[in-house]
């Protein structure tokens, strides 16, 4: 019983610390981005006319800092992913 209780306490500490780590990482990536999220959204939407952004995030992919957006378009059940380089604004 003690081992189970200790495991739950340890798991609770890990979960409590994760949000802090994520926000520090997010802040660091935000400071490296030359293109704002709003700018990247406009660029992404220009490649999916009539679309609506469902989700967007800043992430590192293959060593490149990108804004990644999931875009839905009217009349389609598919979601289009558009990635915008957070340094140059180029669609990648």
ROGU-883272 format. One record per atom (N, C-alpha, C): residue in three letters; chain; atom name; x negated, y negated, z negated. Coordinates in Angstrom, 3 decimals, padded with zeros to 6 digits, always signed. Atoms other than C-alpha are relative to their C-alpha. Layout:
+------+-----+------+----------+----------+----------+
! type ! mol ! atom !       c1 !       c2 !       c3 !
+------+-----+------+----------+----------+----------+
!  ALA !   A !   CA !        X !        Y !        Z !
...
+------+-----+------+----------+----------+----------+
END
This chain:
+------+-----+------+----------+----------+----------+
! type ! mol ! atom !       c1 !       c2 !       c3 !
+------+-----+------+----------+----------+----------+
!  UNK !   A !    N ! -000.832 ! +001.194 ! +000.000 !
!  UNK !   A !   CA ! +000.000 ! +000.000 ! +000.000 !
!  UNK !   A !    C ! -000.875 ! -001.257 ! +000.000 !
!  UNK !   A !    N ! +000.896 ! +001.145 ! +000.042 !
!  UNK !   A !   CA ! -002.871 ! -002.373 ! -000.808 !
!  UNK !   A !    C ! -000.620 ! -000.277 ! +001.370 !
!  UNK !   A !    N ! +000.606 ! +000.140 ! -001.317 !
!  UNK !   A !   CA ! -004.463 ! -001.730 ! +002.587 !
!  UNK !   A !    C ! +000.980 ! -000.640 ! +000.984 !
!  UNK !   A !    N ! -001.021 ! +000.571 ! -000.886 !
!  UNK !   A !   CA ! -001.224 ! -002.531 ! +004.417 !
!  UNK !   A !    C ! +000.205 ! -001.477 ! -000.316 !
!  UNK !   A !    N ! -000.207 ! +001.395 ! +000.408 !
!  UNK !   A !   CA ! -000.725 ! -005.728 ! +002.408 !
!  UNK !   A !    C ! -001.192 ! -000.850 ! +000.452 !
!  UNK !   A !    N ! +001.192 ! +000.734 ! -000.428 !
!  UNK !   A !   CA ! -004.330 ! -006.804 ! +003.110 !
!  UNK !   A !    C ! -000.007 ! -000.205 ! +001.510 !
!  UNK !   A !    N ! -000.049 ! +000.121 ! -001.457 !
!  UNK !   A !   CA ! -003.853 ! -006.122 ! +006.811 !
!  UNK !   A !    C ! +000.965 ! -001.090 ! +000.423 !
!  UNK !   A !    N ! -000.972 ! +001.045 ! -000.339 !
!  UNK !   A !   CA ! -000.758 ! -008.318 ! +006.925 !
!  UNK !   A !    C ! -000.539 ! -001.380 ! -000.346 !
!  UNK !   A !    N ! +000.572 ! +001.294 ! +000.382 !
!  UNK !   A !   CA ! -002.560 ! -011.110 ! +005.087 !
!  UNK !   A !    C ! -001.052 ! -000.413 ! +001.018 !
!  UNK !   A !    N ! +001.026 ! +000.297 ! -001.006 !
!  UNK !   A !   CA ! -005.500 ! -010.877 ! +007.496 !
!  UNK !   A !    C ! +000.610 ! -000.392 ! +001.331 !
!  UNK !   A !    N ! -000.683 ! +000.318 ! -001.243 !
!  UNK !   A !   CA ! -003.186 ! -010.875 ! +010.484 !
!  UNK !   A !    C ! +000.638 ! -001.385 ! -000.079 !
!  UNK !   A !    N ! -000.610 ! +001.316 ! +000.198 !
!  UNK !   A !   CA ! -001.365 ! -013.903 ! +009.075 !
!  UNK !   A !    C ! -001.021 ! -001.117 ! +000.124 !
!  UNK !   A !    N ! +001.051 ! +001.005 ! -000.113 !
!  UNK !   A !   CA ! -004.629 ! -015.812 ! +008.776 !
!  UNK !   A !    C ! -000.435 ! -000.192 ! +001.443 !
!  UNK !   A !    N ! +000.388 ! +000.089 ! -001.407 !
!  UNK !   A !   CA ! -005.590 ! -015.010 ! +012.359 !
!  UNK !   A !    C ! +001.053 ! -000.760 ! +000.788 !
!  UNK !   A !    N ! -001.089 ! +000.677 ! -000.708 !
!  UNK !   A !   CA ! -002.188 ! -016.122 ! +013.642 !
!  UNK !   A !    C ! +000.040 ! -001.479 ! -000.372 !
!  UNK !   A !    N ! -000.022 ! +001.395 ! +000.449 !
!  UNK !   A !   CA ! -002.364 ! -019.313 ! +011.566 !
!  UNK !   A !    C ! -001.123 ! -000.801 ! +000.638 !
!  UNK !   A !    N ! +001.141 ! +000.710 ! -000.561 !
!  UNK !   A !   CA ! -005.763 ! -020.200 ! +013.007 !
!  UNK !   A !    C ! +000.076 ! -000.148 ! +001.520 !
!  UNK !   A !    N ! -000.056 ! +000.034 ! -001.458 !
!  UNK !   A !   CA ! -004.931 ! -019.509 ! +016.660 !
!  UNK !   A !    C ! +000.515 ! -001.311 ! +000.576 !
!  UNK !   A !    N ! -000.476 ! +001.247 ! -000.592 !
!  UNK !   A !   CA ! -002.853 ! -022.638 ! +017.324 !
!  UNK !   A !    C ! -001.032 ! -001.112 ! -000.054 !
!  UNK !   A !    N ! +001.039 ! +001.016 ! +000.105 !
!  UNK !   A !   CA ! -005.700 ! -024.856 ! +016.078 !
!  UNK !   A !    C ! -001.069 ! +000.194 ! +001.041 !
!  UNK !   A !    N ! +001.022 ! -000.300 ! -001.004 !
!  UNK !   A !   CA ! -008.182 ! -023.129 ! +018.353 !
!  UNK !   A !    C ! +000.509 ! -000.356 ! +001.386 !
!  UNK !   A !    N ! -000.563 ! +000.276 ! -001.317 !
!  UNK !   A !   CA ! -005.875 ! -023.430 ! +021.340 !
!  UNK !   A !    C ! +000.073 ! -001.494 ! +000.254 !
!  UNK !   A !    N ! -000.141 ! +001.434 ! -000.233 !
!  UNK !   A !   CA ! -005.248 ! -027.141 ! +020.842 !
!  UNK !   A !    C ! -001.359 ! -000.667 ! +000.173 !
!  UNK !   A !    N ! +001.342 ! +000.544 ! -000.199 !
!  UNK !   A !   CA ! -008.984 ! -027.886 ! +020.518 !
!  UNK !   A !    C ! -000.483 ! +000.301 ! +001.410 !
!  UNK !   A !    N ! +000.380 ! -000.390 ! -001.353 !
!  UNK !   A !   CA ! -009.597 ! -025.974 ! +023.740 !
!  UNK !   A !    C ! +000.763 ! -000.838 ! +001.022 !
!  UNK !   A !    N ! -000.820 ! +000.807 ! -000.904 !
!  UNK !   A !   CA ! -006.699 ! -027.807 ! +025.432 !
!  UNK !   A !    C ! -000.505 ! -001.437 ! +000.057 !
!  UNK !   A !    N ! +000.500 ! +001.377 ! +000.043 !
!  UNK !   A !   CA ! -008.041 ! -031.177 ! +024.284 !
!  UNK !   A !    C ! -001.315 ! -000.128 ! +000.758 !
!  UNK !   A !    N ! +001.280 ! +000.017 ! -000.705 !
!  UNK !   A !   CA ! -011.500 ! -030.321 ! +025.594 !
!  UNK !   A !    C ! +000.212 ! +000.048 ! +001.508 !
!  UNK !   A !    N ! -000.273 ! -000.095 ! -001.433 !
!  UNK !   A !   CA ! -010.118 ! -029.298 ! +028.989 !
!  UNK !   A !    C ! +000.640 ! -001.287 ! +000.505 !
!  UNK !   A !    N ! -000.659 ! +001.257 ! -000.400 !
!  UNK !   A !   CA ! -007.910 ! -032.414 ! +029.113 !
!  UNK !   A !    C ! -001.039 ! -001.098 ! +000.205 !
!  UNK !   A !    N ! +001.014 ! +001.051 ! -000.109 !
!  UNK !   A !   CA ! -010.966 ! -034.603 ! +028.544 !
!  UNK !   A !    C ! -000.881 ! +000.190 ! +001.234 !
!  UNK !   A !    N ! +000.806 ! -000.292 ! -001.188 !
!  UNK !   A !   CA ! -012.737 ! -032.902 ! +031.480 !
!  UNK !   A !    C ! +000.768 ! -000.263 ! +001.301 !
!  UNK !   A !    N ! -000.827 ! +000.169 ! -001.199 !
!  UNK !   A !   CA ! -009.825 ! -033.366 ! +033.907 !
!  UNK !   A !    C ! -000.024 ! -001.456 ! +000.463 !
!  UNK !   A !    N ! -000.037 ! +001.344 ! -000.588 !
!  UNK !   A !   CA ! -010.088 ! -036.366 ! +036.221 !
!  UNK !   A !    C ! +001.388 ! -000.309 ! +000.557 !
!  UNK !   A !    N ! -001.355 ! +000.132 ! -000.533 !
!  UNK !   A !   CA ! -006.592 ! -035.750 ! +037.605 !
!  UNK !   A !    C ! +000.974 ! +000.266 ! -001.138 !
!  UNK !   A !    N ! -000.980 ! -000.174 ! +001.078 !
!  UNK !   A !   CA ! -003.722 ! -036.242 ! +035.142 !
!  UNK !   A !    C ! +001.043 ! +001.043 ! +000.404 !
!  UNK !   A !    N ! -001.050 ! -000.974 ! -000.297 !
!  UNK !   A !   CA ! -000.892 ! -033.761 ! +034.871 !
!  UNK !   A !    C ! +001.038 ! -000.620 ! +000.938 !
!  UNK !   A !    N ! -000.998 ! +000.667 ! -000.852 !
!  UNK !   A !   CA ! +001.515 ! -036.301 ! +036.424 !
!  UNK !   A !    C ! -000.498 ! -000.108 ! +001.444 !
!  UNK !   A !    N ! +000.560 ! +000.077 ! -001.349 !
!  UNK !   A !   CA ! -000.824 ! -036.838 ! +039.397 !
!  UNK !   A !    C ! +000.015 ! +001.373 ! +000.662 !
!  UNK !   A !    N ! +000.048 ! -001.361 ! -000.535 !
!  UNK !   A !   CA ! -001.271 ! -033.084 ! +039.833 !
!  UNK !   A !    C ! +001.397 ! +000.499 ! +000.361 !
!  UNK !   A !    N ! -001.386 ! -000.395 ! -000.309 !
!  UNK !   A !   CA ! +002.515 ! -032.556 ! +039.705 !
!  UNK !   A !    C ! +000.435 ! -000.581 ! +001.341 !
!  UNK !   A !    N ! -000.370 ! +000.634 ! -001.276 !
!  UNK !   A !   CA ! +003.030 ! -035.056 ! +042.552 !
!  UNK !   A !    C ! -000.688 ! +000.700 ! +001.174 !
!  UNK !   A !    N ! +000.745 ! -000.691 ! -001.058 !
!  UNK !   A !   CA ! +000.311 ! -033.335 ! +044.602 !
!  UNK !   A !    C ! +000.618 ! +001.370 ! +000.263 !
!  UNK !   A !    N ! -000.564 ! -001.353 ! -000.142 !
!  UNK !   A !   CA ! +001.776 ! -029.864 ! +043.933 !
!  UNK !   A !    C ! +001.364 ! -000.057 ! +000.685 !
!  UNK !   A !    N ! -001.340 ! +000.102 ! -000.592 !
!  UNK !   A !   CA ! +005.319 ! -030.972 ! +044.810 !
!  UNK !   A !    C ! -000.050 ! -000.401 ! +001.471 !
!  UNK !   A !    N ! +000.127 ! +000.361 ! -001.422 !
!  UNK !   A !   CA ! +004.097 ! -032.438 ! +048.108 !
!  UNK !   A !    C ! -000.269 ! +001.236 ! +000.857 !
!  UNK !   A !    N ! +000.246 ! -001.258 ! -000.718 !
!  UNK !   A !   CA ! +003.164 ! -028.841 ! +049.043 !
!  UNK !   A !    C ! +001.168 ! +000.972 ! -000.128 !
!  UNK !   A !    N ! -001.211 ! -000.822 ! +000.145 !
!  UNK !   A !   CA ! +006.571 ! -027.462 ! +048.064 !
!  UNK !   A !    C ! +001.193 ! -000.946 ! +000.071 !
!  UNK !   A !    N ! -001.064 ! +000.993 ! -000.162 !
!  UNK !   A !   CA ! +009.125 ! -029.941 ! +049.492 !
!  UNK !   A !    C ! +001.340 ! +000.470 ! -000.578 !
!  UNK !   A !    N ! -001.293 ! -000.307 ! +000.615 !
!  UNK !   A !   CA ! +012.388 ! -030.042 ! +047.526 !
!  UNK !   A !    C ! -000.110 ! +000.867 ! -001.235 !
!  UNK !   A !    N ! +000.197 ! -000.897 ! +001.135 !
!  UNK !   A !   CA ! +010.854 ! -027.940 ! +044.770 !
!  UNK !   A !    C ! +000.126 ! -000.685 ! -001.350 !
!  UNK !   A !    N ! -000.078 ! +000.448 ! +001.391 !
!  UNK !   A !   CA ! +011.193 ! -028.233 ! +041.014 !
!  UNK !   A !    C ! -001.040 ! +000.766 ! -000.799 !
!  UNK !   A !    N ! +001.012 ! -000.652 ! +000.823 !
!  UNK !   A !   CA ! +008.335 ! -027.538 ! +038.630 !
!  UNK !   A !    C ! +000.675 ! +000.657 ! -001.197 !
!  UNK !   A !    N ! -000.560 ! -000.772 ! +001.115 !
!  UNK !   A !   CA ! +009.341 ! -024.818 ! +036.175 !
!  UNK !   A !    C ! -000.997 ! +000.089 ! -001.145 !
!  UNK !   A !    N ! +001.030 ! -000.130 ! +001.021 !
!  UNK !   A !   CA ! +006.034 ! -024.549 ! +034.351 !
!  UNK !   A !    C ! -001.305 ! -000.530 ! +000.569 !
!  UNK !   A !    N ! +001.302 ! +000.484 ! -000.426 !
!  UNK !   A !   CA ! +002.629 ! -026.187 ! +034.496 !
!  UNK !   A !    C ! -000.976 ! +000.007 ! -001.155 !
!  UNK !   A !    N ! +001.015 ! -000.030 ! +001.052 !
!  UNK !   A !   CA ! -000.613 ! -025.820 ! +032.614 !
!  UNK !   A !    C ! -001.375 ! -000.258 ! +000.581 !
!  UNK !   A !    N ! +001.393 ! +000.205 ! -000.344 !
!  UNK !   A !   CA ! -004.260 ! -026.761 ! +032.691 !
!  UNK !   A !    C ! -000.762 ! +001.243 ! -000.426 !
!  UNK !   A !    N ! +000.723 ! -001.232 ! +000.327 !
!  UNK !   A !   CA ! -006.518 ! -023.724 ! +032.855 !
!  UNK !   A !    C ! -001.297 ! +000.084 ! +000.783 !
!  UNK !   A !    N ! +001.244 ! -000.306 ! -000.716 !
!  UNK !   A !   CA ! -009.933 ! -022.468 ! +033.875 !
!  UNK !   A !    C ! +000.239 ! +001.278 ! +000.782 !
!  UNK !   A !    N ! -000.154 ! -001.176 ! -000.849 !
!  UNK !   A !   CA ! -009.813 ! -020.059 ! +036.794 !
!  UNK !   A !    C ! -001.228 ! +000.105 ! +000.896 !
!  UNK !   A !    N ! +001.231 ! -000.227 ! -000.766 !
!  UNK !   A !   CA ! -012.992 ! -018.614 ! +038.313 !
!  UNK !   A !    C ! -000.971 ! -001.156 ! -000.173 !
!  UNK !   A !    N ! +000.934 ! +001.069 ! +000.308 !
!  UNK !   A !   CA ! -015.000 ! -021.347 ! +036.594 !
!  UNK !   A !    C ! +000.461 ! -001.384 ! +000.404 !
!  UNK !   A !    N ! -000.524 ! +001.275 ! -000.487 !
!  UNK !   A !   CA ! -012.831 ! -024.114 ! +038.059 !
!  UNK !   A !    C ! +001.151 ! -000.448 ! -000.894 !
!  UNK !   A !    N ! -001.081 ! +000.569 ! +000.800 !
!  UNK !   A !   CA ! -010.584 ! -026.402 ! +036.021 !
!  UNK !   A !    C ! +001.140 ! -000.376 ! +000.942 !
!  UNK !   A !    N ! -001.139 ! +000.244 ! -000.898 !
!  UNK !   A !   CA ! -007.140 ! -026.417 ! +037.649 !
!  UNK !   A !    C ! +001.278 ! -000.274 ! -000.782 !
!  UNK !   A !    N ! -001.382 ! +000.098 ! +000.441 !
!  UNK !   A !   CA ! -003.591 ! -027.506 ! +037.084 !
!  UNK !   A !    C ! +000.750 ! +001.065 ! +000.778 !
!  UNK !   A !    N ! -000.750 ! -001.076 ! -000.643 !
!  UNK !   A !   CA ! -001.386 ! -024.500 ! +037.810 !
!  UNK !   A !    C ! +001.487 ! -000.241 ! -000.230 !
!  UNK !   A !    N ! -001.430 ! +000.268 ! +000.089 !
!  UNK !   A !   CA ! +002.300 ! -025.024 ! +038.575 !
!  UNK !   A !    C ! +000.813 ! +001.118 ! +000.643 !
!  UNK !   A !    N ! -000.989 ! -000.911 ! -000.573 !
!  UNK !   A !   CA ! +005.176 ! -022.614 ! +039.126 !
!  UNK !   A !    C ! +001.152 ! -000.870 ! +000.479 !
!  UNK !   A !    N ! -000.996 ! +000.872 ! -000.614 !
!  UNK !   A !   CA ! +007.623 ! -024.254 ! +041.507 !
!  UNK !   A !    C ! +001.100 ! +000.847 ! +000.623 !
!  UNK !   A !    N ! -001.134 ! -000.673 ! -000.645 !
!  UNK !   A !   CA ! +011.107 ! -023.085 ! +042.449 !
!  UNK !   A !    C ! +000.544 ! -000.935 ! +001.071 !
!  UNK !   A !    N ! -000.570 ! +000.794 ! -001.086 !
!  UNK !   A !   CA ! +012.735 ! -024.210 ! +045.675 !
!  UNK !   A !    C ! +001.444 ! +000.432 ! +000.224 !
!  UNK !   A !    N ! -001.405 ! -000.325 ! -000.227 !
!  UNK !   A !   CA ! +016.439 ! -024.408 ! +046.484 !
!  UNK !   A !    C ! +000.160 ! +001.050 ! +001.099 !
!  UNK !   A !    N ! -000.288 ! -001.026 ! -000.992 !
!  UNK !   A !   CA ! +017.799 ! -021.420 ! +048.360 !
!  UNK !   A !    C ! -000.969 ! +001.163 ! -000.013 !
!  UNK !   A !    N ! +000.971 ! -001.087 ! +000.075 !
!  UNK !   A !   CA ! +014.950 ! -019.142 ! +047.300 !
!  UNK !   A !    C ! -000.061 ! +000.534 ! -001.431 !
!  UNK !   A !    N ! +000.139 ! -000.594 ! +001.331 !
!  UNK !   A !   CA ! +014.643 ! -016.705 ! +044.417 !
!  UNK !   A !    C ! -001.472 ! +000.105 ! -000.389 !
!  UNK !   A !    N ! +001.435 ! -000.088 ! +000.257 !
!  UNK !   A !   CA ! +010.853 ! -016.759 ! +044.732 !
!  UNK !   A !    C ! -000.522 ! -001.266 ! -000.671 !
!  UNK !   A !    N ! +000.706 ! +001.118 ! +000.611 !
!  UNK !   A !   CA ! +008.546 ! -018.964 ! +042.718 !
!  UNK !   A !    C ! -001.321 ! -000.168 ! +000.732 !
!  UNK !   A !    N ! +001.258 ! +000.304 ! -000.669 !
!  UNK !   A !   CA ! +005.649 ! -020.674 ! +044.447 !
!  UNK !   A !    C ! -000.988 ! -000.516 ! -001.028 !
!  UNK !   A !    N ! +001.042 ! +000.504 ! +000.885 !
!  UNK !   A !   CA ! +002.410 ! -021.145 ! +042.540 !
!  UNK !   A !    C ! -000.888 ! -000.918 ! +000.813 !
!  UNK !   A !    N ! +000.884 ! +000.965 ! -000.645 !
!  UNK !   A !   CA ! +000.444 ! -024.235 ! +043.493 !
!  UNK !   A !    C ! -001.043 ! -000.404 ! -001.029 !
!  UNK !   A !    N ! +001.107 ! +000.358 ! +000.872 !
!  UNK !   A !   CA ! -002.986 ! -024.876 ! +041.982 !
!  UNK !   A !    C ! -000.680 ! -001.252 ! +000.542 !
!  UNK !   A !    N ! +000.637 ! +001.262 ! -000.378 !
!  UNK !   A !   CA ! -004.522 ! -028.339 ! +041.998 !
!  UNK !   A !    C ! -001.286 ! -000.133 ! -000.801 !
!  UNK !   A !    N ! +001.293 ! +000.185 ! +000.656 !
!  UNK !   A !   CA ! -008.218 ! -028.877 ! +041.247 !
!  UNK !   A !    C ! +000.084 ! -001.234 ! -000.891 !
!  UNK !   A !    N ! -000.128 ! +001.097 ! +000.958 !
!  UNK !   A !   CA ! -008.312 ! -031.057 ! +038.122 !
!  UNK !   A !    C ! -001.114 ! -001.022 ! +000.105 !
!  UNK !   A !    N ! +001.087 ! +000.943 ! -000.224 !
!  UNK !   A !   CA ! -011.518 ! -032.740 ! +039.285 !
!  UNK !   A !    C ! +000.216 ! -000.825 ! +001.270 !
!  UNK !   A !    N ! -000.080 ! +000.667 ! -001.310 !
!  UNK !   A !   CA ! -010.779 ! -033.552 ! +042.925 !
!  UNK !   A !    C ! +001.414 ! -000.303 ! +000.469 !
!  UNK !   A !    N ! -001.370 ! +000.170 ! -000.462 !
!  UNK !   A !   CA ! -006.994 ! -033.317 ! +043.306 !
!  UNK !   A !    C ! +000.323 ! +000.834 ! +001.219 !
!  UNK !   A !    N ! -000.223 ! -000.871 ! -001.145 !
!  UNK !   A !   CA ! -007.387 ! -030.801 ! +046.136 !
!  UNK !   A !    C ! +000.863 ! +001.190 ! -000.396 !
!  UNK !   A !    N ! -000.766 ! -001.222 ! +000.220 !
!  UNK !   A !   CA ! -004.868 ! -027.967 ! +046.414 !
!  UNK !   A !    C ! -000.927 ! +001.168 ! +000.303 !
!  UNK !   A !    N ! +000.915 ! -001.155 ! -000.161 !
!  UNK !   A !   CA ! -006.803 ! -024.729 ! +045.942 !
!  UNK !   A !    C ! +000.767 ! +001.300 ! -000.034 !
+------+-----+------+----------+----------+----------+
END
